Amino acid sequence: MNFIFLPVIILYPIGTYLICVLLKNQYIRNNMIQELKESKETVEHADRLVKLSKAIGKKLKLSDDNIFELELATTLHDNSRIRKGRVIYMRYIDLRSDTVTQPTKSMREAMYIAEVGDDVYQDDPTVNELEALAAKMLGKGAALFVPSGTMSNQLALMCFTNRGEEIIVSADCHIFAHEVGAAAVLSGANLRQLSFEKGIYDAKMIEKAIRPDDIHEPRTALICMENALANGNVFSIEIMEEVYALAHKNGIAVHLDGARVFNAATALNVDVKELTKNCDTVSCCLSKGLCAPVGSVLAGDTKVIAKARKYRKMLGGGMRQSGILAAAGIISLKDMTKRLKEDHDNAKYMAKKLIELEGIEVDLDSVCINMVFFKLNRPEELLDSLPEKMLENGIKINGCELGEFRFVTSNDVSRDDIDYAISTFSKFIV
Ligand SMILES: Cc1ncc(COP(=O)(O)O)c(C=O)c1O
């Protein structure tokens, strides 16, 4: 064999391979650019934009007006001229609620690989794991994964009451004000509403509202508390303990609507079990500030959770391969509970920026979690126009309700977002 051909024999396949890779990359790049041109320079999904920026080796930059820009100075395949393009992707800053949070990347990955079974047979390993974790973290014997906070609350009401019995609630609470009268329909129960100052529970008022054993009166079967409160406030463990003690002294169960119980624990700087150890059931939402796409958990002793499981089936909430959803919920409990302080600090930061604006009234002491409520002294017409004007600038807000705006921070809202949102807001309220 002639050794002169040896380098050719070795280099030929390597060279061919490199040319193929080069051609393939060029093909992908050209296709993306073509696709971009066809989409009239608007890219709807951030993922595509990121992919594209990587393919052409250019960095994304965020312009002042909250638009992602990607400068394309590249040789296009039509007639090899240098052109400049601009890609626009409108990312909304959503201050409407913490229910709008997007599932995180690790949640999406966990959901993709989740091992599932049939949860009505109770053999979905991921749901079982979530329920065991929730029970442990909330200090209870068992937990049940349910589709929503509303169902979780209503299951507790069904478990503890008979038709015609009474439940003591706050006049502002979610169970009374925002659950479409479900207590009347599902439990046939009477809701006795008490109006607390700033929504903060008062054990003495509750004690007075407990019915005596009288032939004319409904039996008080349940007391419901909510912490954190939907008005953004958090009240103390001492008040909660007073209510637990007086309820149990009178043989009455307590359900805690803890849709944001981890926010409350974060605000009080205690382990969540300090708030839940003496309630009979607690409901906790995974799909608010904790970012899961769907779901809540109801925790209590094994007997009450077995009863709730049957009622959940009755309401059509028995789910099958729900481990797909539970996989995200596990990350909510394990990881997302640990970062809530960041949302709370951001809310305080936002409140301080708002207070600097003329005509805005914020009660800073009430900014305990991720919500900022404020009054704005302006004509009604201007107030009504604000959601639309903000939307045009990439910011979603709710309208003024009962004289107040509510801005909410979450995992998807950064300090930069807050700066941009408040400076935009300030321009529209002059
Ligand atoms: C305090 C409280 N409880 C319960 C719920 C109900 O949760 P869901 O919307 O999942 O039914 C909410 C919803 O915002 C809430 O704020």
Ligand as a Chemical Component Dictionary entry (heavy atoms), coordinates in Angstrom:
data_LIG
# 
_chem_comp.id                   LIG 
_chem_comp.type                 NON-POLYMER 
_chem_comp.pdbx_formal_charge   0 
_chem_comp.three_letter_code    LIG 
# 
loop_
_chem_comp_atom.comp_id 
_chem_comp_atom.atom_id 
_chem_comp_atom.alt_atom_id 
_chem_comp_atom.type_symbol 
_chem_comp_atom.charge 
_chem_comp_atom.model_Cartn_x 
_chem_comp_atom.model_Cartn_y 
_chem_comp_atom.model_Cartn_z 
_chem_comp_atom.pdbx_ordinal 
LIG C1 C1 C 0 -58.249 33.234 49.781 1  
LIG C2 C2 C 0 -58.649 32.388 48.608 2  
LIG N1 N1 N 0 -59.243 31.212 48.802 3  
LIG C3 C3 C 0 -59.637 30.419 47.796 4  
LIG C4 C4 C 0 -59.431 30.792 46.498 5  
LIG C5 C5 C 0 -59.941 29.919 45.370 6  
LIG O1 O1 O 0 -58.983 29.362 44.574 7  
LIG P1 P1 P 0 -59.337 28.839 43.078 8  
LIG O2 O2 O 0 -59.350 30.056 42.233 9  
LIG O3 O3 O 0 -58.237 27.887 42.794 10 
LIG O4 O4 O 0 -60.657 28.176 43.151 11 
LIG C6 C6 C 0 -58.813 32.023 46.223 12 
LIG C7 C7 C 0 -58.594 32.457 44.832 13 
LIG O5 O5 O 0 -58.085 33.480 44.517 14 
LIG C8 C8 C 0 -58.421 32.840 47.312 15 
LIG O6 O6 O 0 -57.857 34.049 47.111 16 
# 
loop_
_chem_comp_bond.comp_id 
_chem_comp_bond.atom_id_1 
_chem_comp_bond.atom_id_2 
_chem_comp_bond.value_order 
_chem_comp_bond.pdbx_ordinal 
LIG C1 C2 SING 1  
LIG C2 N1 SING 2  
LIG C2 C8 DOUB 3  
LIG N1 C3 DOUB 4  
LIG C3 C4 SING 5  
LIG C4 C5 SING 6  
LIG C4 C6 DOUB 7  
LIG C5 O1 SING 8  
LIG O1 P1 SING 9  
LIG P1 O2 DOUB 10 
LIG P1 O3 SING 11 
LIG P1 O4 SING 12 
LIG C6 C7 SING 13 
LIG C6 C8 SING 14 
LIG C7 O5 DOUB 15 
LIG C8 O6 SING 16 
# 
